[in-house]
Amino acid sequence: MGADGFEEPAEGWGKSRVHAAFMSDELDRVRGFYDRFVERGAQVTQPLEKQIWGDLYGEIVDPWGVAWMFNIAAPGGWAEGNESA
């Protein structure tokens, strides 16, 4: 999944124009991607941790300015088709 910015950032349209997302229920795989980005110099803008909606979520910005969103589904949540989660 990808998205562009909703409003022009205060610093102008530069590095923060594009957002990409990893959405999965594979905890180890997605955490591995997140950790490798950080090891290679990505800036953590939101640590990968449990959120109020139950999923693990975090954000980083890579050295080229692309913002990455990581969402790991909680067991029984949206990835399993549970509409009430």
C-alpha positions in Angstrom: 0.0 0.0 0.0 1.2 3.5 -0.7 0.0 7.1 -0.1 1.2 10.6 -0.7 1.0 13.5 1.8 -2.3 15.1 2.6 -1.0 18.6 3.2 2.2 20.3 2.2 4.7 19.7 5.0 6.2 22.7 6.8 9.6 21.9 5.3 8.1 21.8 1.8 7.7 18.9 -0.6 10.9 17.1 -0.3 11.7 13.9 1.4 8.4 13.3 3.1 6.1 13.1 0.0 5.8 9.3 -0.3 4.6 6.8 2.3 4.8 3.0 1.8 3.1 0.5 4.1 3.8 -3.1 5.2 0.6 -4.7 6.5 0.7 -8.3 7.5 0.0 -10.8 10.2 3.6 -12.2 10.0 5.2 -10.7 13.1 8.7 -12.1 12.7 8.9 -11.2 9.0 7.6 -7.6 9.3 9.6 -6.9 12.5 12.7 -8.2 10.6 12.0 -5.6 7.8 11.6 -2.9 10.4 14.8 -3.8 12.2 16.8 -4.0 9.0 15.7 -0.5 8.0 16.7 0.9 11.4 20.1 -1.0 11.3 20.8 0.6 7.9 20.2 4.2 9.0 16.4 4.8 8.9 15.1 7.3 11.4 12.4 6.0 13.8 9.4 8.4 13.9 7.2 6.0 15.8 8.6 2.8 17.5 7.1 -0.5 16.5 4.8 -1.2 19.5 1.3 -2.3 20.4 -1.3 0.3 19.6 -4.8 1.0 21.1 -6.5 -0.7 18.2 -4.5 -3.9 19.1 -2.0 -4.2 16.2 1.7 -3.5 16.4 2.4 -0.3 14.4 5.5 1.8 13.8 6.9 4.3 11.3 10.4 5.1 10.0 11.9 7.3 7.3 14.6 5.7 5.2 17.9 7.6 4.2 16.2 8.6 0.9 13.3 10.2 2.6 10.6 7.6 2.0 8.3 7.1 5.0 7.5 3.5 5.8 4.5 2.4 7.9 4.5 -1.1 9.5 1.3 -2.7 10.7 1.3 -6.2 12.1 -2.2 -7.5 12.7 -3.2 -8.7 16.2 -4.4 -12.3 16.4 -8.1 -12.5 15.6 -8.0 -9.0 14.0 -8.5 -7.6 10.5 -6.1 -10.0 8.8 -8.3 -13.0 9.9 -11.5 -11.3 8.6 -12.9 -10.5 12.1 -15.0 -7.4 11.4 -15.5 -6.6 15.1 -11.8 -6.4 15.9 
